[in-house]
Amino acid sequence: MDREKNSYIIILSFFCLSYIFFTNAHFNYEETLIFGGADGESYLNISKYSPGISKINIQPIHSERFIFPYIIGLIANIFSLDIFLLYKILSISLLFAINFIFIQIANKINFSLAKIVLCLCLINFNPYITRFYISNPLILVDLFFYIGLLITILGVIEKKNFHLLSGLLIAISARQTAAAILISILLIDLVNKNFLKKVKINLILIITFIIIVFFNFYYSNQTLSYKGERASQYFITLFGLFMENKNLFEIFHFLVLLPLLSFGPLIAVCIFTVRKIKYNSKIKDLNIFLLSSCVLIILQPFLSGIDVTGRNVMRLTTLGYIPLLIFLFSHIQLSKNFLKYKTIFIIVILFIWSSHPTLSIFSFLETFKF
């Protein structure tokens, strides 16, 4: 793609994120704890006590994600910066970084200009990718997870081990969900029957993953965490849904209705803009990684169950949104002149979708909350 088109795409990203920022709800710390960012209390405490160990009770699931909050706190405390403000600045910066890396990925797999424009809109106007983290910047670890995931995708496309390793390193430093990324990388070689040929890099990836996991465990064990609950939390994370006694509507609401608030517009836009679906076998490795990582990432919050995940299912399943989007747009052809004839329709969908009644300045959707 030439420089002029790249400049156009970057300007579009800037415009989209600027619109989101200036129409977003900007919560203070106390408000974040009320409106979906309760986990941020743990991360803020980690930052406050950096470079020491937090002296506040922190759930193991949170203290095992200490690396980025610890580094942020270290920087803030050294330079006497406001920690919450630093989180806010970083959240916006990381959203721009997500756009930039996605553009690189899209160019590598030869997305048309129309596809890139549509994908960027679908990413930036998804309130659970942008608005949520601007309003609740303390949940910054999720954005680092997105960065790690996207760098790994770039590594799969370019077949660069450095990208695979650095992407996995960032992702596992952010969230335990990175296990899905490691599994998906290894699955590529298992499907292609060349795992042994790449045993060196695969061992490096596995060892790196294990080292960071134990590093996280070490910090967690030094805090006043709920140590006795660690094993039970892991068990619930994987089997919680099967231990609950819920009626069919509660399960349907949890598994279908809530995730559709994030994934519904992507599905609708694909239906109304697709002219043809053609499987792209030239990107076999990428297909394996995207599908595997997407399924595993989305599956985990479902397995934790309604009592544990709750309405966070919208945010947590959205961690698998971008690989799903890349997979879908790798195999579809858009209708001819779809921008000419369907622009208004798409703009209306995206405007309504992004106008989250809690996370934006718009309140006209308040009556439709469920």
C-alpha positions as CSV (number, residue, x, y, z in Angstrom):
1,M,0.0,0.0,0.0
2,D,1.5,3.4,-1.0
3,R,2.4,6.1,1.4
4,E,-0.7,8.3,0.6
5,K,-3.1,5.5,1.4
6,N,-1.2,4.7,4.6
7,S,-1.4,8.4,5.6
8,Y,-5.2,8.3,5.0
9,I,-5.6,5.3,7.2
10,I,-3.5,6.8,10.0
11,I,-5.6,10.0,9.8
12,L,-8.8,7.8,10.0
13,S,-7.5,6.1,13.1
14,F,-6.7,9.4,14.7
15,F,-10.1,10.8,13.9
16,C,-11.9,7.7,15.2
17,L,-10.0,7.6,18.5
18,S,-10.4,11.4,18.9
19,Y,-14.1,11.1,18.4
20,I,-14.3,8.3,21.0
21,F,-12.1,10.3,23.5
22,F,-14.1,13.5,23.3
23,T,-17.4,11.8,23.6
24,N,-16.3,9.4,26.3
25,A,-17.2,9.3,29.9
26,H,-14.1,10.0,32.0
27,F,-14.5,8.4,35.4
28,N,-12.5,9.3,38.5
29,Y,-11.0,6.5,40.6
30,E,-14.1,6.0,42.7
31,E,-16.4,5.9,39.7
32,T,-14.2,3.2,38.0
33,L,-14.8,0.9,40.9
34,I,-18.6,1.3,40.4
35,F,-18.8,1.2,36.6
36,G,-16.9,-2.0,35.7
37,G,-13.4,-1.3,36.8
38,A,-13.4,-2.9,40.3
39,D,-10.3,-5.0,39.4
40,G,-8.4,-1.7,39.1
41,E,-8.2,-1.4,42.8
42,S,-5.8,-4.3,42.9
43,Y,-3.6,-2.9,40.1
44,L,-3.6,0.6,41.7
45,N,-2.4,-0.9,45.0
46,I,0.4,-2.8,43.2
47,S,1.5,0.5,41.5
48,K,1.3,2.5,44.8
49,Y,3.7,0.2,46.6
50,S,6.1,-0.2,43.7
51,P,9.1,-0.8,43.9
52,G,8.1,-2.6,47.1
53,I,5.5,-5.4,47.5
54,S,1.9,-4.4,48.0
55,K,0.8,-4.5,51.6
56,I,-2.9,-4.6,50.7
57,N,-4.9,-7.8,50.2
58,I,-5.0,-8.7,46.5
59,Q,-6.7,-11.6,44.9
60,P,-4.2,-14.1,43.4
61,I,-5.7,-13.7,39.9
62,H,-4.9,-10.0,40.0
63,S,-1.5,-10.1,41.8
64,E,-0.3,-12.6,39.2
65,R,-0.7,-9.8,36.7
66,F,1.6,-7.5,38.6
67,I,4.3,-6.7,36.0
68,F,2.8,-3.8,34.1
69,P,1.1,-2.2,37.1
70,Y,4.4,-2.6,39.0
71,I,6.4,-0.9,36.2
72,I,3.8,1.9,35.9
73,G,4.0,2.5,39.6
74,L,7.8,2.5,39.6
75,I,7.8,5.2,36.9
76,A,5.2,7.3,38.6
77,N,6.9,7.1,42.0
78,I,10.3,7.9,40.6
79,F,9.2,11.0,38.8
80,S,6.4,12.0,41.2
81,L,3.6,11.5,38.7
82,D,0.0,11.0,39.4
83,I,-0.5,7.2,39.0
84,F,-4.1,7.4,37.8
85,L,-3.2,10.1,35.2
86,L,-0.3,8.0,34.0
87,Y,-2.7,5.0,33.5
88,K,-5.0,7.3,31.5
89,I,-2.3,8.6,29.2
90,L,-1.0,5.0,28.7
91,S,-4.5,3.7,27.9
92,I,-4.9,6.2,25.1
93,S,-1.3,5.6,23.8
94,L,-1.9,1.8,23.7
95,L,-5.1,2.3,21.8
96,F,-3.1,4.1,19.1
97,A,-0.5,1.4,19.2
98,I,-3.3,-1.3,18.6
99,N,-4.4,0.7,15.5
100,F,-0.9,0.9,14.2
101,I,0.0,-2.8,14.6
102,F,-3.4,-3.8,13.1
103,I,-2.7,-1.6,10.0
104,Q,0.7,-3.4,9.6
105,I,-1.1,-6.8,9.9
106,A,-3.8,-5.7,7.4
107,N,-1.1,-4.6,4.9
108,K,0.8,-7.8,5.3
109,I,-2.2,-9.9,4.3
110,N,-3.2,-7.6,1.5
111,F,-6.4,-6.2,2.8
112,S,-7.9,-3.7,0.5
113,L,-8.3,-0.1,1.6
114,A,-12.1,-0.6,2.0
115,K,-11.4,-3.6,4.3
116,I,-8.9,-1.7,6.4
117,V,-11.2,1.2,6.8
118,L,-14.1,-1.0,7.8
119,C,-12.0,-3.1,10.2
120,L,-10.6,0.0,11.9
121,C,-14.1,1.3,12.4
122,L,-15.2,-2.0,13.8
123,I,-12.3,-2.0,16.3
124,N,-12.4,1.6,17.4
125,F,-16.2,1.9,17.7
126,N,-16.4,-1.3,19.8
127,P,-17.0,0.2,23.3
128,Y,-15.4,-2.8,24.9
129,I,-12.1,-2.2,23.1
130,T,-11.9,1.6,23.3
131,R,-14.4,3.4,25.5
132,F,-14.2,1.0,28.4
133,Y,-10.4,1.5,28.8
134,I,-10.6,5.2,28.5
135,S,-13.2,5.3,31.2
136,N,-11.5,2.6,33.3
137,P,-7.7,3.0,32.6
138,L,-6.7,1.0,35.6
139,I,-7.7,-2.2,33.7
140,L,-4.7,-1.4,31.5
141,V,-3.4,-5.0,31.5
142,D,-6.1,-5.9,28.9
143,L,-4.6,-3.4,26.4
144,F,-1.1,-4.8,26.9
145,F,-2.7,-8.3,26.2
146,Y,-4.1,-6.9,22.9
147,I,-0.6,-5.6,22.0
148,G,1.0,-8.9,22.7
149,L,-1.7,-10.8,20.7
150,L,-1.3,-8.5,17.7
151,I,2.5,-8.8,17.7
152,T,2.2,-12.5,17.8
153,I,-0.2,-12.5,14.8
154,L,2.4,-10.4,13.0
155,G,5.0,-13.0,13.9
156,V,2.8,-15.8,12.5
157,I,2.4,-13.9,9.2
158,E,6.0,-12.9,8.8
159,K,7.3,-16.2,10.3
160,K,9.6,-14.2,12.7
161,N,10.4,-16.0,16.0
162,F,11.3,-12.7,17.6
163,H,7.8,-11.4,17.1
164,L,6.3,-14.7,18.4
165,L,8.5,-14.5,21.5
166,S,8.1,-10.8,22.3
167,G,4.3,-11.0,21.7
168,L,3.9,-14.0,24.0
169,L,6.2,-12.2,26.6
170,I,4.0,-9.1,26.6
171,A,0.7,-11.1,26.7
172,I,1.7,-13.4,29.5
173,S,3.0,-10.5,31.5
174,A,-0.5,-8.9,31.1
175,R,-2.9,-11.8,31.6
176,Q,-3.0,-15.6,32.2
177,T,-5.2,-15.7,29.1
178,A,-1.9,-15.7,27.1
179,A,-2.0,-19.5,27.6
180,A,-4.3,-19.5,24.6
181,I,-1.6,-17.7,22.5
182,L,1.0,-20.3,23.4
183,I,-1.3,-23.2,22.7
184,S,-2.2,-21.7,19.3
185,I,1.4,-21.2,18.3
186,L,2.3,-24.8,19.2
187,L,-0.9,-26.0,17.4
188,I,0.4,-24.6,14.1
189,D,3.5,-26.9,14.2
190,L,1.5,-29.8,15.4
191,V,-1.0,-29.5,12.5
192,N,1.8,-29.1,10.0
193,K,3.7,-32.0,11.6
194,N,6.9,-30.0,12.1
195,F,6.9,-29.6,15.8
196,L,10.2,-31.4,16.2
197,K,11.8,-29.4,13.4
198,K,11.0,-26.3,15.4
199,V,11.6,-27.8,18.8
200,K,14.2,-25.2,19.7
201,I,11.9,-22.2,19.3
202,N,9.0,-24.1,20.8
203,L,11.0,-24.9,23.9
204,I,12.1,-21.3,24.2
205,L,8.4,-20.2,24.0
206,I,7.4,-22.7,26.6
207,I,10.2,-21.9,28.9
208,T,9.6,-18.2,28.6
209,F,6.0,-18.7,29.4
210,I,6.8,-20.8,32.5
211,I,9.4,-18.4,33.8
212,I,7.0,-15.4,33.6
213,V,4.2,-17.5,35.3
214,F,6.5,-18.4,38.2
215,F,7.7,-14.8,38.4
216,N,4.1,-13.8,38.7
217,F,3.5,-16.5,41.3
218,Y,6.6,-15.2,43.3
219,Y,5.2,-11.7,43.6
220,S,1.7,-13.0,44.4
221,N,3.1,-15.2,47.2
222,Q,4.9,-12.2,48.7
223,T,1.7,-10.2,49.0
224,L,-1.1,-10.6,51.5
225,S,-3.0,-12.4,48.9
226,Y,-5.8,-14.9,49.5
227,K,-3.3,-17.8,49.3
228,G,-5.8,-20.4,50.5
229,E,-8.1,-19.6,47.7
230,R,-5.6,-19.9,44.8
231,A,-6.4,-23.5,43.9
232,S,-10.2,-23.0,44.2
233,Q,-10.0,-19.9,42.0
234,Y,-8.2,-21.9,39.3
235,F,-10.8,-24.6,39.4
236,I,-13.7,-22.2,39.2
237,T,-11.9,-20.4,36.3
238,L,-12.2,-23.6,34.2
239,F,-15.3,-25.3,35.5
240,G,-17.4,-22.6,37.3
241,L,-20.2,-22.7,34.7
242,F,-20.8,-26.4,35.3
243,M,-21.1,-25.9,39.1
244,E,-23.9,-23.3,38.9
245,N,-27.6,-23.9,39.2
246,K,-29.0,-21.4,36.7
247,N,-32.1,-21.4,34.6
248,L,-32.1,-21.4,30.8
249,F,-32.7,-17.7,30.4
250,E,-29.8,-16.8,32.7
251,I,-27.5,-19.1,30.7
252,F,-28.8,-17.7,27.4
253,H,-28.4,-14.1,28.6
254,F,-24.8,-14.9,29.7
255,L,-23.7,-16.9,26.7
256,V,-25.5,-15.1,23.9
257,L,-27.2,-11.8,24.7
258,L,-24.4,-10.1,26.5
259,P,-21.6,-11.1,24.1
260,L,-23.7,-9.9,21.2
261,L,-23.4,-6.3,22.5
262,S,-19.8,-6.6,21.4
263,F,-19.9,-9.1,18.5
264,G,-23.3,-8.3,17.1
265,P,-22.4,-5.3,14.9
266,L,-19.4,-7.2,13.5
267,I,-21.8,-10.0,12.4
268,A,-24.3,-7.6,11.0
269,V,-21.8,-5.6,9.1
270,C,-20.3,-8.8,7.6
271,I,-23.8,-10.0,6.5
272,F,-24.7,-6.7,4.8
273,T,-21.3,-6.0,3.1
274,V,-20.1,-9.5,2.0
275,R,-20.4,-10.3,-1.6
276,K,-18.5,-13.6,-1.5
277,I,-16.8,-15.9,0.9
278,K,-13.7,-17.6,-0.3
279,Y,-11.3,-19.6,1.9
280,N,-7.8,-18.3,1.7
281,S,-5.6,-21.4,1.9
282,K,-2.5,-19.3,1.4
283,I,-2.5,-18.2,5.0
284,K,-3.0,-21.7,6.5
285,D,-0.8,-21.0,9.6
286,L,-2.5,-17.7,10.3
287,N,-5.9,-19.4,10.0
288,I,-5.0,-22.0,12.5
289,F,-3.7,-19.4,15.0
290,L,-6.6,-17.0,14.6
291,L,-9.3,-19.6,15.0
292,S,-7.6,-21.4,17.9
293,S,-6.7,-18.3,19.8
294,C,-10.1,-16.8,19.3
295,V,-12.0,-19.9,20.5
296,L,-9.8,-20.4,23.5
297,I,-9.9,-16.7,24.6
298,I,-13.6,-16.5,24.2
299,L,-14.3,-19.8,25.9
300,Q,-12.4,-19.1,29.1
301,P,-14.8,-16.4,30.6
302,F,-17.8,-18.6,29.6
303,L,-16.3,-21.5,31.6
304,S,-15.8,-19.3,34.7
305,G,-19.5,-19.1,34.9
306,I,-22.1,-16.4,35.6
307,D,-21.3,-15.9,39.3
308,V,-17.6,-15.3,38.6
309,T,-17.5,-13.6,35.2
310,G,-20.9,-11.8,35.3
311,R,-21.3,-8.8,33.0
312,N,-17.5,-8.8,32.5
313,V,-18.2,-11.5,29.9
314,M,-18.7,-8.6,27.4
315,R,-15.2,-7.3,28.0
316,L,-13.4,-10.6,28.5
317,T,-14.9,-12.3,25.4
318,T,-13.9,-9.2,23.4
319,L,-10.3,-10.1,24.0
320,G,-10.8,-12.6,21.2
321,Y,-12.6,-10.1,18.9
322,I,-9.7,-8.8,16.9
323,P,-8.4,-12.3,15.8
324,L,-12.0,-13.2,14.8
325,L,-12.3,-10.0,12.8
326,I,-9.0,-10.6,11.0
327,F,-10.0,-14.2,10.3
328,L,-13.4,-13.2,8.8
329,F,-12.0,-10.4,6.7
330,S,-9.3,-12.7,5.4
331,H,-11.9,-14.8,3.7
332,I,-14.6,-12.5,2.5
333,Q,-15.0,-10.2,-0.5
334,L,-16.9,-7.0,0.1
335,S,-19.8,-6.0,-2.1
336,K,-18.8,-3.7,-5.0
337,N,-19.1,-0.1,-4.1
338,F,-20.4,-1.0,-0.7
339,L,-19.1,2.3,0.7
340,K,-21.1,4.2,-1.9
341,Y,-24.4,2.5,-1.2
342,K,-24.2,1.4,2.4
343,T,-22.2,4.1,4.1
344,I,-25.1,5.6,5.9
345,F,-26.3,2.2,7.1
346,I,-22.8,1.4,8.5
347,I,-22.4,4.9,10.1
348,V,-25.7,4.5,11.8
349,I,-24.8,1.1,13.2
350,L,-21.4,2.2,14.4
351,F,-22.7,5.4,16.0
352,I,-25.5,3.6,17.9
353,W,-23.0,0.8,18.8
354,S,-20.4,3.2,20.2
355,S,-22.9,5.2,22.1
356,H,-22.7,3.1,25.2
357,P,-25.0,4.7,27.8
358,T,-22.5,4.3,30.7
359,L,-19.2,4.7,28.9
360,S,-20.1,7.7,26.6
361,I,-21.7,11.1,26.9
362,F,-24.8,9.8,25.1
363,S,-27.7,8.5,27.2
364,F,-30.4,7.7,24.6
365,L,-29.7,3.9,24.9
366,E,-30.3,3.9,28.7
367,T,-33.8,2.4,28.4
368,F,-32.4,-0.5,26.4
369,K,-30.0,-1.7,29.1
370,F,-30.5,-5.3,30.2
